[in-house]
Structure formats: C-alpha cells, structure tokens
Amino acid sequence: MSMGLDERVRSAIAALLYATGESQADLAAALRVSQAQVSRRQSATAAWSLADCEAVAAHYGIDVLELLAGPTRAAESLPAHRRRPAGSGRTAAHARRRTAAAVQDGGAR
C-alpha cells in the first residue's frame, strides 16, 4: 500500500526532524510560524501547502522534489552538515526504531 502525498510529506518532515535532531519548535522558528501550526500540519489537522514544502526543503538544504518523494529520499538527500552527529548516545537499532516511530506518528515526538 502506498502513501498519499500528504502522508508522504508529513513522514518526510518527521524523518528530517529526527535526522537533524530538531524539534517542531526549531522548524517552526525557521519557518516563522508557531509550533502549534507545525504540530497541526504534522498531525494531519492542517495540510502542508506547496509553499510550506518549498520553505521546509530550503531550510533543510534539499530539493523540494526530494521532500515530496518521501521520508527515505528526503533523509538521504540531507546534507552531511545538517545531520545529527553520529554517536549521539543512542544505538543504531534505537535510532531506527525512533525514526520508524516518528514517521509513523508524523513527527509528533
């Protein structure tokens, strides 16, 4: 079963938040919106617009098409300098579980 575009964008943003170690509040500040607005978009109460997607992609230094392609492509496209430092106190297995959980719940963690 494939994801719809809205779910793919939410999952990609959740993966980017996790990969960079940023919070929804950090992303909100970069986009000049409230954390509540990011939370609503990530919980599917509101939708990410195309303009939002462009701003998110620019913030993370990736092409908007990589964001729209989904969580794997978005995370793989993230520039090395934007990634959370390796060995940040968690095992690789823990990181995979957290990423999967973040993608599943739209980044609310």
C-alpha positions in Angstrom: 0.0 0.0 0.0 1.5 3.4 -1.0 1.3 6.6 1.0 -0.7 9.6 -0.3 1.2 12.8 -0.9 0.1 14.4 2.4 1.2 11.4 4.4 4.5 11.3 2.4 5.3 14.9 3.2 4.4 14.5 6.9 6.6 11.4 7.1 9.5 13.1 5.2 9.3 16.1 7.6 9.3 13.7 10.6 12.3 11.9 9.2 14.1 15.2 8.7 13.3 16.4 12.2 14.7 13.2 13.6 17.8 13.1 11.3 18.8 16.6 12.3 17.8 16.4 15.9 15.5 19.4 15.5 12.2 19.8 17.3 8.9 21.0 15.9 9.7 24.3 17.7 13.0 24.6 15.9 11.3 24.0 12.5 8.6 26.5 13.4 11.1 29.2 14.2 12.9 28.6 10.9 9.6 28.9 9.0 8.4 31.8 11.1 5.2 30.0 12.2 4.1 28.8 15.6 5.0 25.3 16.9 1.3 24.7 17.1 1.0 25.3 13.3 3.7 22.7 12.7 2.1 20.3 15.1 -1.3 20.7 13.3 0.3 20.0 10.0 2.3 17.0 11.3 -0.9 15.5 12.9 -2.9 16.0 9.7 -5.3 18.5 11.3 -4.0 21.0 8.7 -2.1 20.4 5.4 1.4 21.4 4.3 1.0 23.8 1.3 3.4 23.7 -1.6 4.8 27.0 -0.4 5.4 25.4 3.0 7.1 22.4 1.3 9.4 24.8 -0.5 10.3 26.5 2.7 10.9 23.2 4.5 13.1 21.9 1.7 15.1 25.2 1.7 15.5 25.0 5.5 17.0 21.5 5.2 19.0 22.2 2.1 17.3 19.7 -0.1 15.3 19.9 -3.3 11.5 20.1 -2.8 11.1 17.1 -5.0 13.2 15.1 -2.5 10.8 16.1 0.2 7.8 15.1 -1.9 9.4 11.8 -2.7 9.0 10.7 1.0 11.0 10.0 4.1 13.8 7.9 2.7 14.7 10.2 -0.2 14.4 13.3 2.0 16.6 11.9 4.7 19.2 10.5 2.2 19.3 14.0 0.5 20.0 15.8 3.7 23.5 17.5 3.5 26.0 15.9 5.9 26.5 19.1 7.8 22.8 19.1 8.7 22.8 15.6 10.1 22.7 14.8 13.8 26.3 13.9 14.9 26.9 10.2 14.8 27.2 8.5 18.2 24.8 10.9 19.9 24.4 8.4 22.7 22.0 6.1 21.0 22.5 2.8 19.3 21.8 2.3 15.6 18.9 0.0 16.5 17.4 2.6 18.8 17.8 5.2 16.0 15.9 3.0 13.5 13.1 2.4 16.0 12.8 6.1 16.8 12.8 7.0 13.1 10.2 4.4 12.3 8.0 5.7 15.2 8.5 9.3 14.1 7.5 8.5 10.6 4.5 6.5 11.8 3.1 9.3 14.0 4.1 12.2 11.7 6.9 13.6 13.9 4.9 14.4 17.0 7.8 13.0 19.2 
